[in-house]
Every structure is written in C-alpha cells, then in structure tokens.
Amino acid sequence: MRNIMKSLFALSFILLAGALSSVQAQPLKAVATFSIVGDWVANVGGDKIELVVLVGPDADSHGYEPTPRDMLALAGADIVFENGLGFEAWLGALYDASASRARRVVVTEGVDPIAAVESGAQNTEHDHEEHDRPGHDHDHNHEHHSHEQHAHEHDHGEFDPHTWHDVRNAVIAVELIRDALAEADPANAASYSANAASYLEELEALDAFVSLEASRLPEQRRKLVTNHHSLGYFARAYGFEVIGTLLPLSTDVGEAAAGDMSALIDAIRAAGIPALFVENVANSSLIERIAAEAGVTVAPSLYTDALGAPGSAGDTYLNMFRHNLAVITAALSR
C-alpha cells in the first residue's frame, strides 16, 4: 500500500508539473491595431506570441468600425501595440468597452512628428535642412512615457500619424516593441532581442537603399501628389516635396473642394510633375480625373496606410517600402 501511495504521489506530481509547464508555455497574447504595426510585432515576437491584427491588409484605419471580434481580442490581450498620433481614433472607446487590462504600447514614442496638414490640396513643403539624406539620422535614445502621457501630448490630431514612411521611424518602433515584449515576457526576452536584431539589420539596409535610390532621381523630379497626405515623412526623410493632396491626413473627410482641385491642377502643371499616385486604401477615381485634366499619368497604386494582401507586392513592410520606392522613382523618371 505504501508503494502504491508513493506511485500515486509521484504521478500526481508529474501531472501537476506538466500542467504548470503547459500554462507557462502559453504564448503572450498580443494585439496590433493595423497591418503595418502587426508586421513589426510579428517579426519581433515570432512564435513566442499569439498575435491578432485588428485592421487587416488593404483596409483603411482612418474610418475603421470595430467589430465584436476586436473587443474580444482586446479583452483577452496581454499587450496592445498601437501607432498613436491620432491614427486609431476609435481605439480608446473600444479598449474601454472591452474592459481590457492589457498594457498599451504606442510605437511612435520618440519619433519627431510632423505638424498636421489642415487642408487637402495645398502646398506642403517641409524644411529639409535637418533631415537631408545622406547624413540624416534620428536620435534613437528615447524615454518611455505612459500611454496617458502620450495621449495627452499627441492624440489631438495636431501631428501627421503616417510615421512609418520613414524607415528610421520603423527602427524606433521595433526597438520599442522589443523592449515591451521583453518586459511583458521576460522568459523569452532573449528570443525577442535576437529577432529584433535580425530585423533591425534589414531595416537599416532598407533605409540605406532607399536613400541611395532616391538620390539618383534629380531633385526637380522629386515632387509628389497623392490621394491624401500620407507621404510627409517619406518626403522629409528622402528629399522629396509633397506638392499637394486631394484630402488631408485622413481619408474619411469627404472630397476636396472644386477650388482646391483647380489649384492643385495648376500646381501640377507649374511643377512639371509627370505622374500622380493612388493608394491601396483610397478610391482612385478623383485623382484619375485630376490627372486627366492636368495631362499627366496615374502611377500604379502605392501601399500607404496598410499592407497588401498576402502574396501581393506589399505584403510585408519591407516589400511595401521597396514597391513604393520602385513605383515612385519609375513614375517620376519619365
């Protein structure tokens, strides 16, 4: 009987240890608000996280309407990664309604933000003196602020949220993601660090490549017109100028006024721009009309506010950036 009791005790201990091990092995539950941030998180988290992306490929985050599935994802999350700078205007109410206790990580902390553009079809020149390439670099040393501090400082719509169009800002975001995952899941910190190191090397190489390819394009050719004002950071980082846009920072504000459209056509002609750019999250009909009236072409679609579907030319952040650069340089070289 004594031997049987010992055997039962040993078996119970083994089963309990197995159960505890199973619980500990559960991946960290992470939520990313949209596809670009989701791709960064996936590259750093790897197989150590269970990731849900709320706004998927080819979907516009500006006018997104959350679903019950999104609320459930937030309710069960351990950590939430968001862009901030007013990009996900719907997130605060959704987070509160879900009663989530997950930490919210704003991946634009430490980024040098561009002031918001108040109207669509207007000249949007930026001061390039401090950001000329080559030689432009951001300071990667940044303090960690609470979500509440960031919300108070930046979520009032005064800044352009499209920071990911400068690869150096993606570097900042990935470093933040690495640190946040390691803090939330110390047991896998080494994995997150290794994954991030590998991915950061790819981002550094991409940034150097974009800078070089952009510099090959004559300066007078580096002029952009798009559906909405999404490429301000790209312009500032790589020596381009945004001549104008049909809509301001958000795509859900209706159409540009007739007077703005007329002014934009005049600006396109005056600048000698050979092509206009459409985006994967915006209707192209209006900009096609503008192009026809201005006597210029419409380039293949850019991936601006979302990645493309799996298997597309913009299905990852790296692929998205290479595709956009190739389309822009080819269209403006004509």
N, C-alpha and C positions, 0 to 999 in steps of 0.2 A: 504493500500500500504506500509505504514511504517513497519507493522508487517511482510509483505511478504519479504521486503528488509532485515529485521533483520534475518529472517529464512534462506534466501539465503546466507547471510554473514556467519551465523553460520555453514551452511552446507559446504560452501567453506572452512572455517577454519578447519573443521573436516577432509575433504578430503585432504587438504594440509598437515595437521599433520600426517594423515595416510600415505601419500606418503613419507614424510620425515622419518617417522619411518621405513617404508619399506626399504628405501635406507640405513639407519643406520644399519638395521638388516642384511644386506648382509654380508655373511661370508668373512673373509680375504682370498684372493686368494694366495695360497702358491704352490710353485713348489719344489720338491725334485729331485735331479739328478738320484738317483738309489734306489733300493728297501729297502736296509738296512736303509739309512737315511730317506727314506719315512716312514718306520715303526716307527722310533723315533718321527718324526714330527706328525704322526697321533696320537700317544699316548699322546703327549702333547697338540696338538691342539684340539682333539676331534671334537665335532660338531660345533665348532666356526670357523673352517676353511674349505675352499674348496681346496682339495689337488690333484695335478697332479704329478705323478711319471714318469719321462722320460724313464728310463731304468728299465723294469719290472722284475718279478721273472724269475730265471734261465737264464737271459740274461747277457752277458759279457760287462761291461762298457769300458773295455780297447780298444776294436776295434769298439765301437758303432758308427753307422752312423745316425745322427739326421734326423728327418722327418719334413715335413711342420707342422704337428700337434705339434711337440715340439716347433717350432718357435712361433706358435700362443699362446701356453701355456705361454711362456716367455713374449711375448708381453703384455699379459693380467694380468701378475702376480703382486702382491704387494710385495712379498718377495720370494727369492730363496735360498734354502739350498743346499750346496754342500760339498763334502768331502775335496777337495783340495789336496795338496801334489802331484799334477800332475796326479791324478787319472782320472779326466774327461778332458782329453787333448782337447776334441772337444768343450768344453763349451764356451770358450772365444769368438770364432768366431760366434757361434750360438747366444750368448747373444747380440753381436754387431749387427748381421744381423737382429735380431728381433726388434731392437730399443727399447728394454725394459728399463724401468726406475726403475725396482724393485731392492730393496736392496739385495745384495748377501752376504750370511752369510756362512762362512767357519767353519764347525763344528769341525775341528781338531785344531783350535786355542787353545793353552795351552797344547797340547799333547807333550810329549817328543818323538821326532821322531827317528826312526832307520835309519841309513845310508843305501842307496840303495845298492843292490847286483848287481854287474856289469856283472856276467855271471851265467848261469843256474846251471849246475851240478858241484857244488863246495861246500866245507865245509863252513857252515855259522854259526859258533859258535858265541854266544853273551856273553858278560860279565854279569853274573847273580848276581854279588855281591851286586849291589844296588837295585835289584829287586826280591830277593828271597822271596818266599811265605812260611809260613805266615809272616806278618810283612811288606810286601811291600805295599807302598801306594804312590799315586801321590798327588802332591800339587794341590788342586782344585782352588786356587786363581790365576786368570789369568787376564791380561789386554785385553781389546777389541781393536783390531787393524783394520784398514780399509782393505778392500779387496785388494786395491792396494799395501799396505804394505806386506800383506801376499803373494800376487802373486810374488812380488819382492824377498821375502825371500825364498819361498818354492816351487814355481811351476817350478823348473828347472830339476826335476827328480832326485834330489840327495837324496831323502828320500823315504822310503817304505811307501806307502799310506794306507796299509791294517790295519789301527789302530784299527778297530772295533773288532779285535780278542783278545783284552784285554778289559774286561768288564769295567775296570776303565776308559778307554778312551770313552766308551759309556756314562758313567756318565758325563764326561766333555761335551760331545756333547749335551746331553739332557739339561744340565744347560744352555748352550749357546742358544739352541732352545727356551727354556722357556723365557729367557730374551729378545731374539729378537722378539718373538711373542708379549710379553707384551709391548714392546716399539712400535711395529707397530700397536697394537690394545689395547690401554690402557683400554678401556671399558670392555674387557674380561680378564684382567691381573689376576684377582683372580681365574678364571677358569683354565688358563694355569698353574698357580702356584700350584693349587690343583692337577691337572692331573700329573704334573711333580713330585710332592712329592710322589704320589702313585706309579708312575712308577719307581722312583729312589729307593724306598724301594725294589721293585722287583729286580732291577739291583744289589743292594748291597747284597741281599740274593743269587742271582745267582753267584756273584763273590766269595762269601764265600764258596758256594757249589763246584764250580769248583776248587778252591784252595784245599779244603779238598779231593776231589776225585782224583785230580792229585797227591797229596802227598801219596796216598795209592799205587800208582804204583811205583815199585822200580826204583831208579834213572837211573840205567843202561838200563831200558826199555823205558825211555822217549826220544826216538830218532825218528825223523820224516823225511820222504821223500815224496814229493808231486809233482804234475804236474808242478806248478810254485810257485815262492817264495811268498806265501800268508800267512804263519803262523809264521812269525818272531815275531810279537807282542804276539801271544799266547805262543810261546816258551819262550820269555823273561819274561812274566808275571807269568807263571805257572810251570817254572822249566824244560822245555823241551829243546832239542837241535835239530836244523834242520841240518841233515847230508848232504843233498843236494836236488836239484830240477832239473827237466828236462829243465825248462825255467826260466828266471829271473823274475822280478816283473810283467811284462806284459805278457799276453798270446798271443799277436799278433806279435811275433817276429820270427816266423818260428820254426824249430825243433832244438834240441840240436845236436852238432857235434858228430860224431861217437866216437872220443876220449873222449869227456866228458861223453858219455853214458858208455863207458868201465870203466872209472874211477869211475863213480857212482856205477856200479855193484860191483866193488872191495870194495868200501866204505861200501856198504850194507852188503856184506859178512863179512867184517872185524868187523863191529859194531854188528853183530848178530841180525839185525833187522828182525822181523818175518813178517811184513806186510808193504805194501806201500799204499798211499792214493790218490784216484782220486777225482776230484772236479766237481761240477754240471755245471760249466761254461767251462770246458775243455774236449777235446777228450781224452778218456782213452786208446786208442789202443797202444800208445807208452809206457806208463807206465806199461801196461799189458805185453808187450814184455820184458821190463826190469825185471819185477817180475819173469817171466818165466825163464829168463837166470840166475837170481840170486837165483832161487829156493825158492822164498817166495810167499806169497799170496797177493791179492789185496783186501783191505777192502771195505765195502760199501761206496758209494760216500759221501763226505763232502760237506756242503754248505759253500763256501768260499767268493766269490765276489758278491753273490746275494742270496736273499732268495729263497725258493722253491715256487712252485705254491700253491694257496690256498688249504688247506686240506692235504698238504704234511707234512713231519716231520720237515721241515724247513720253515714253512710259516710265522713265526714271528722271530724277533731277539732272543727272549728268547728261543723259540723252536729250532731255528737253533743252538744256543750255546749248549743246552742240548744234541741235537742229535750228534753234532760233538764230544763232550766230551765222550759220550757213545761209539761211533764208535772207537775213538782213544784208549780209555782205554781198551776196549774189544779186539781190534786187537793186541795191544802191550802186552797184558797179556798172550798171547798164548805161 
